[in-house]
Amino acid sequence: MHLLRTLAAQVPPIRRLRQSRDQLLRERDEAQGRLDEAGERLEAAQAEIAELRERPADSPFFHYNAAFDPQEVMRRHAVPGLVPRPGYLTNFLGVLIDPKFFPSILQDRAGEVEGIPIPANWHADIAEWGAALRAVDLARGRFTVMELGCGWGCWLNNTGVAARRAGLDVHLIGVEGDEGHIGFAHEACTTNGFREDQRSLHRGIAAANSGFALFPRQKEAGMSWGLEPVFGASEEQRREAARTGDYDELPMLALGDLAAPHERIDLLHVDIQGGEAELVAGSLDLLREKVAYILIGTHSRGIEGRLFDLLLGKGWLLEIERPAILDPRNPAAPVIVDGVQGWRNIALLP
């Protein structure tokens, strides 16, 4: 039988038929390969659709306006293949967070790896993540970030880690009034691999001009993150603060002094519990000269409107915003989630 097949293969018509059959088999295998690839893409698309369906479609954190795609920015910066680190929560950028910073929220999350926070996670939403990482994308060669009201160094570490991964030289500047929280910031920066010469952390109150302000003391760091300074305290208030020990008298650190050693601030993150509009109003010339991108946490709709008046059409481009989320049923405290505005300096980032 083998001999007959060999002889048959030497007959031209049969040889051509066999060659045609082999070609068809190859084409069939190639088509099957393409079909398998298409099947894999379909499965991935179906998984993404399922993920979208599981998200709270009515979440207010999807209600932002943007001149770029913040979700694409977040997905692009997400680090694949992250592994859990004992004792820490690891976020989607690879930033390590000690649960003691937020014990009421994170006490059971040590050893977890957190997914991409769309629409939001425990501390920020699409608009804020997107704006912060947008500033990283726009930086060239070096990334200097300044966070006013830095707490544990949240945006210092998040943007600093992302910028370092992008190959940029990084410098972190933070200002925080709470003694325990500035300690957390030092600890977090060290944990995430930033040397002392890569960071400048200050205990004080960020302001347009220097001076002094009162800042509330808390018994245990990490229990309260919305402490507000008292500006322009009277002599009587200062004496009472010293007597009771409920407040510390801290220096007001002028934005110009903080920025002076640096040629450019690639991202200025401002979250100072209602003082953001005053800071911007008193620093407009400095901001235009040195700050490439501003990310502001807004604490009222009135503040949002004032920032529009101060910045819109005056050399600044609003790239993303999500208004403060209100609860009209509670007139005493109508804002339940701070708003977000991301502004691009056209002079420095045309």
C-alpha positions as CSV (number, residue, x, y, z in Angstrom):
1,M,0.0,0.0,0.0
2,H,2.8,2.4,0.8
3,L,4.4,1.7,-2.6
4,L,1.2,2.5,-4.4
5,R,0.9,5.8,-2.6
6,T,4.5,6.7,-3.4
7,L,3.9,5.9,-7.1
8,A,0.6,7.8,-7.1
9,A,2.3,10.8,-5.7
10,Q,4.5,10.8,-8.8
11,V,1.6,11.1,-11.2
12,P,1.2,14.9,-12.0
13,P,-2.6,15.2,-11.6
14,I,-2.5,13.2,-8.3
15,R,0.5,15.2,-7.1
16,R,-1.4,18.5,-7.8
17,L,-4.4,17.2,-5.9
18,R,-2.2,16.3,-2.9
19,Q,-0.6,19.7,-3.0
20,S,-4.0,21.3,-3.1
21,R,-5.1,19.3,-0.2
22,D,-2.0,20.2,1.8
23,Q,-2.6,23.9,1.0
24,L,-6.2,23.6,2.1
25,L,-5.1,22.0,5.4
26,R,-2.7,24.8,6.0
27,E,-5.3,27.4,5.3
28,R,-7.7,25.6,7.6
29,D,-5.2,25.6,10.4
30,E,-4.5,29.3,9.9
31,A,-8.2,30.1,9.8
32,Q,-8.6,28.1,13.0
33,G,-5.8,30.1,14.6
34,R,-7.5,33.3,13.6
35,L,-10.8,32.0,15.0
36,D,-9.2,31.1,18.3
37,E,-7.7,34.6,18.6
38,A,-11.1,36.1,17.8
39,G,-12.6,33.9,20.4
40,E,-10.2,35.1,23.0
41,R,-10.9,38.7,22.1
42,L,-14.6,38.0,22.3
43,E,-14.2,36.5,25.8
44,A,-12.1,39.5,26.9
45,A,-14.8,41.9,25.5
46,Q,-17.6,39.9,27.3
47,A,-15.6,40.0,30.6
48,E,-15.3,43.8,30.2
49,I,-19.0,44.1,29.5
50,A,-19.8,42.0,32.5
51,E,-17.5,44.3,34.6
52,L,-19.3,47.3,33.3
53,R,-22.7,45.8,34.1
54,E,-21.6,45.1,37.7
55,R,-20.5,48.7,38.3
56,P,-23.1,51.0,39.9
57,A,-24.2,52.8,36.7
58,D,-25.8,55.5,38.7
59,S,-22.6,56.3,40.7
60,P,-22.1,60.0,40.9
61,F,-18.4,59.4,40.3
62,F,-19.1,58.7,36.6
63,H,-20.6,62.2,36.3
64,Y,-17.4,64.2,35.4
65,N,-16.6,66.4,32.4
66,A,-13.2,66.0,30.8
67,A,-11.1,67.0,27.8
68,F,-9.2,63.7,27.9
69,D,-10.1,60.1,28.8
70,P,-9.3,59.7,32.5
71,Q,-10.2,56.0,32.5
72,E,-7.8,55.3,29.7
73,V,-5.1,57.2,31.6
74,M,-5.8,55.1,34.7
75,R,-5.7,51.8,32.8
76,R,-2.5,52.7,31.1
77,H,-0.7,53.4,34.4
78,A,-2.0,50.3,36.1
79,V,0.8,47.9,36.9
80,P,0.2,44.3,35.8
81,G,1.1,41.3,37.8
82,L,1.2,43.0,41.2
83,V,1.7,40.6,44.2
84,P,0.4,41.2,47.7
85,R,2.8,42.6,50.3
86,P,2.2,41.3,53.9
87,G,1.1,44.2,56.2
88,Y,0.2,46.6,53.4
89,L,-2.6,47.3,51.0
90,T,-1.1,47.6,47.4
91,N,-3.0,49.8,45.0
92,F,-3.2,49.5,41.2
93,L,0.0,51.6,40.8
94,G,2.0,49.5,43.1
95,V,1.9,52.0,46.0
96,L,2.1,50.4,49.5
97,I,-0.3,51.8,52.1
98,D,-0.2,50.9,55.8
99,P,-3.7,50.2,57.0
100,K,-2.9,52.1,60.2
101,F,-3.2,55.3,58.2
102,F,-7.0,54.7,57.9
103,P,-7.8,52.0,60.6
104,S,-11.5,52.4,60.3
105,I,-11.4,51.7,56.6
106,L,-8.3,49.5,56.0
107,Q,-7.8,47.5,59.1
108,D,-8.8,44.2,57.4
109,R,-7.2,44.9,54.0
110,A,-3.5,44.2,54.7
111,G,-2.1,41.8,52.1
112,E,-4.6,42.8,49.4
113,V,-3.9,44.1,45.9
114,E,-6.5,46.7,44.9
115,G,-7.9,46.9,41.4
116,I,-8.2,49.9,39.2
117,P,-10.6,52.3,41.1
118,I,-13.3,52.8,38.5
119,P,-15.5,54.6,39.5
120,A,-13.8,55.2,42.9
121,N,-12.1,53.6,45.8
122,W,-11.9,54.5,49.5
123,H,-10.3,57.9,48.9
124,A,-10.5,59.1,45.3
125,D,-12.6,58.8,42.1
126,I,-12.0,58.8,38.4
127,A,-11.7,62.6,38.1
128,E,-9.1,62.9,40.8
129,W,-7.0,59.9,39.7
130,G,-7.3,60.9,36.1
131,A,-6.2,64.5,36.7
132,A,-3.2,63.4,38.9
133,L,-1.9,60.9,36.4
134,R,-2.6,63.4,33.5
135,A,0.0,65.7,35.1
136,V,2.5,62.8,35.2
137,D,1.9,62.2,31.4
138,L,2.5,65.9,30.6
139,A,5.8,66.1,32.5
140,R,9.1,65.8,30.7
141,G,12.4,64.6,32.2
142,R,11.5,65.5,35.8
143,F,8.4,65.4,37.9
144,T,8.0,67.7,40.9
145,V,4.8,67.4,42.8
146,M,3.6,69.6,45.7
147,E,0.7,68.4,47.9
148,L,-0.8,71.0,50.3
149,G,-2.7,69.2,53.0
150,C,-0.7,66.0,52.2
151,G,-1.9,63.8,55.0
152,W,0.0,60.5,54.7
153,G,1.5,61.7,51.4
154,C,-1.3,60.2,49.3
155,W,-0.7,62.1,46.0
156,L,3.0,62.4,46.6
157,N,3.3,58.7,46.6
158,N,0.7,57.9,44.0
159,T,2.0,60.3,41.4
160,G,5.7,59.9,42.5
161,V,5.6,56.1,42.0
162,A,3.8,56.5,38.6
163,A,6.4,59.2,37.5
164,R,9.3,57.1,38.6
165,R,7.9,54.1,36.7
166,A,7.7,56.4,33.6
167,G,11.4,57.1,33.9
168,L,11.2,60.6,35.4
169,D,13.3,62.1,38.1
170,V,11.0,62.7,41.0
171,H,10.9,65.2,43.9
172,L,8.1,65.3,46.4
173,I,7.0,68.4,48.4
174,G,4.4,68.1,51.1
175,V,2.7,70.3,53.7
176,E,0.6,69.0,56.6
177,G,-0.6,70.4,59.9
178,D,-1.2,67.2,61.9
179,E,1.9,65.9,63.6
180,G,0.9,62.3,63.3
181,H,0.0,62.6,59.7
182,I,3.3,64.2,58.7
183,G,4.9,61.3,60.4
184,F,2.8,58.9,58.2
185,A,3.9,60.8,55.2
186,H,7.6,60.3,56.0
187,E,6.9,56.6,56.6
188,A,4.9,56.1,53.4
189,C,7.6,57.8,51.3
190,T,10.3,55.6,52.8
191,T,8.2,52.5,52.3
192,N,7.6,53.4,48.7
193,G,11.3,53.8,47.9
194,F,11.8,57.6,48.1
195,R,15.1,58.8,49.6
196,E,15.2,61.7,52.0
197,D,16.9,63.8,49.3
198,Q,13.9,63.2,47.0
199,R,11.3,64.7,49.4
200,S,10.7,67.9,51.3
201,L,8.0,67.5,54.0
202,H,6.9,70.4,56.2
203,R,4.7,70.6,59.2
204,G,2.7,73.8,58.9
205,I,-0.3,75.4,57.1
206,A,-0.1,76.1,53.4
207,A,-1.1,79.7,52.5
208,A,-0.5,82.5,50.1
209,N,1.4,84.4,52.7
210,S,3.4,83.6,55.8
211,G,2.1,84.0,59.3
212,F,0.7,81.7,62.0
213,A,-2.5,79.7,62.4
214,L,-4.0,77.4,65.0
215,F,-4.4,73.7,64.0
216,P,-6.5,71.2,66.0
217,R,-4.8,68.4,67.8
218,Q,-6.1,64.8,67.7
219,K,-5.4,62.1,70.2
220,E,-4.6,59.4,67.6
221,A,-3.4,60.0,64.1
222,G,-5.5,58.5,61.3
223,M,-8.8,59.0,63.1
224,S,-9.7,62.3,61.6
225,W,-8.7,63.6,58.1
226,G,-10.8,66.8,57.9
227,L,-9.2,69.0,60.5
228,E,-9.4,72.7,59.6
229,P,-6.9,75.4,60.7
230,V,-8.0,78.7,62.4
231,F,-6.6,81.7,60.5
232,G,-6.3,85.1,62.1
233,A,-6.8,83.9,65.6
234,S,-7.2,86.6,68.3
235,E,-4.8,86.8,71.2
236,E,-7.5,85.4,73.4
237,Q,-7.9,82.4,71.1
238,R,-4.2,81.8,71.1
239,R,-4.0,81.9,74.9
240,E,-6.9,79.6,75.2
241,A,-5.4,77.2,72.7
242,A,-2.1,77.1,74.7
243,R,-4.0,76.6,78.0
244,T,-6.2,73.7,76.8
245,G,-3.8,72.0,74.5
246,D,-6.5,71.5,72.0
247,Y,-4.6,73.4,69.2
248,D,-1.1,73.8,68.1
249,E,0.1,77.2,66.8
250,L,1.8,76.4,63.5
251,P,3.6,78.5,60.9
252,M,1.8,79.4,57.7
253,L,4.1,78.4,54.9
254,A,3.9,80.7,51.9
255,L,3.5,79.0,48.6
256,G,6.1,81.2,47.0
257,D,8.7,80.1,49.7
258,L,7.9,76.5,49.1
259,A,8.2,76.7,45.4
260,A,11.3,79.0,45.3
261,P,13.9,76.2,45.2
262,H,12.3,74.6,42.2
263,E,12.3,75.7,38.6
264,R,8.8,74.2,38.0
265,I,6.0,72.4,39.8
266,D,4.5,69.8,37.5
267,L,1.6,69.1,39.8
268,L,0.2,71.2,42.6
269,H,-2.4,69.3,44.6
270,V,-4.5,71.5,46.9
271,D,-6.8,70.0,49.6
272,I,-6.9,72.5,52.4
273,Q,-10.4,72.3,53.8
274,G,-12.0,75.3,52.2
275,G,-9.0,77.6,51.9
276,E,-8.3,76.7,48.2
277,A,-9.8,79.7,46.6
278,E,-8.0,82.1,48.9
279,L,-4.7,80.4,48.2
280,V,-5.2,80.6,44.4
281,A,-6.4,84.2,44.6
282,G,-3.3,85.2,46.5
283,S,-0.9,83.3,44.3
284,L,-2.0,83.9,40.7
285,D,1.3,85.3,39.4
286,L,3.3,82.6,41.0
287,L,1.0,79.9,39.7
288,R,1.2,81.2,36.1
289,E,5.0,81.4,36.4
290,K,5.8,78.0,38.0
291,V,2.9,75.6,38.2
292,A,2.1,73.4,35.1
293,Y,-1.0,71.6,36.5
294,I,-3.3,72.3,39.4
295,L,-5.5,69.6,41.0
296,I,-7.9,71.1,43.5
297,G,-10.3,69.4,45.9
298,T,-13.2,71.8,46.2
299,H,-15.3,72.0,49.4
300,S,-18.3,73.9,48.1
301,R,-20.0,74.9,44.9
302,G,-19.3,78.5,45.8
303,I,-15.6,77.8,45.9
304,E,-15.9,76.0,42.5
305,G,-17.5,79.1,41.0
306,R,-14.8,81.4,42.4
307,L,-12.1,79.2,41.0
308,F,-13.8,79.5,37.6
309,D,-13.7,83.3,37.9
310,L,-10.1,83.3,38.9
311,L,-8.7,80.8,36.4
312,L,-11.0,80.4,33.4
313,G,-9.8,82.4,30.3
314,K,-6.8,83.7,32.2
315,G,-4.1,81.4,31.0
316,W,-5.6,78.2,32.4
317,L,-7.6,75.4,30.7
318,L,-10.0,73.4,32.7
319,E,-9.3,69.8,31.6
320,I,-11.5,67.8,34.0
321,E,-14.0,68.5,36.7
322,R,-16.5,66.7,38.9
323,P,-18.7,69.0,41.0
324,A,-18.9,68.6,44.8
325,I,-21.6,66.1,45.6
326,L,-24.4,67.5,47.7
327,D,-27.1,66.2,50.0
328,P,-29.9,68.8,49.8
329,R,-31.6,67.1,52.7
330,N,-28.9,68.2,55.1
331,P,-28.7,72.0,55.1
332,A,-26.2,72.0,57.9
333,A,-23.6,70.0,55.9
334,P,-24.8,69.8,52.3
335,V,-21.4,68.7,50.7
336,I,-20.9,65.0,51.3
337,V,-18.0,64.5,48.8
338,D,-15.5,67.2,47.8
339,G,-15.4,68.2,44.1
340,V,-12.4,68.0,41.8
341,Q,-11.0,70.4,39.3
342,G,-7.9,69.8,37.1
343,W,-6.4,72.9,35.5
344,R,-3.6,73.1,32.8
345,N,-1.3,76.1,32.5
346,I,-1.3,76.9,28.8
347,A,1.8,79.0,29.1
348,L,3.9,76.0,30.4
349,L,1.9,73.2,28.7
350,P,0.7,74.7,25.4
